[in-house]
């Protein structure tokens, strides 16, 4: 999907890229872990840019580091 010259990704595509389930991406959004994405004004679907995906990767990496510290004591 391309809008305004920038490629847009669906929540399923983002989940596949991040190695997560679609439901996990949506759950993280609802819990405030991930920022709310832009919505398509016509169909209301979530739309992510490559910049959004990089931001989500950073959040996941931070969450992973936080869990690692938690387990290490």
N, C-alpha and C positions, 0 to 999 in steps of 0.2 A: 504494500500500500504506500503510495507516495502522495504527499500533500504539501503544498507550498514549497516544493523542491526538496523536502526532507523526507527520507524514508520513515514510515511509521510501522510499528510492530504491534501485533495483538498480544493479549495477555498470555496466550498459549505459546506464541513464538518466544516471548520473554522468558517464560518458564523453561522452555527447552534450552535456550541459550544459557540460563543460569544454573541449569541442572536441578530445578525444583519442580514440584507439582504445581499446576495451575492454581489449585486451591490454596497452596502455601503462599503464593504471590498475593492472592486476594486477601487471605487471612492477615498477612503482614501489613497490608495496606489498611485493613480495618482496625488493627491493633496500633497503628501509628508508627510501625517500624519502617515501612516504606512510605514515601510521600504519595499523595493521591495523584494519579496521572491525569493527563488531559483526556477529555471525553469527546468523541466524535459528535458534532452537533446534530447530525442526521439520525444516527442509530443509537447513540449513547454508549457505544463500545469504548473501552479503554484503549488509548493510543499512546505508545511509547516511542521516543526517539532514541537514536544511538547514544546521545548524551544521557538520557534517563537510564539506559541500561548500564552505562559506566558508573553512574551514581549508585545504582542498586548493587552492583558488584562491590563497590567500596563499602557499602553498608553491610553486606554479607561478610566481607573480610573482617570488618570491625567486630561483628557479632561472633565470628569464629575465634578471633583473638581473645575476646571477652570470655567466651566459654573455656578456652584453653587455660587462661589464668585462673578461672574458677576451679577447674579440676586439678591444677597444679598446687593450689593452696595458697 
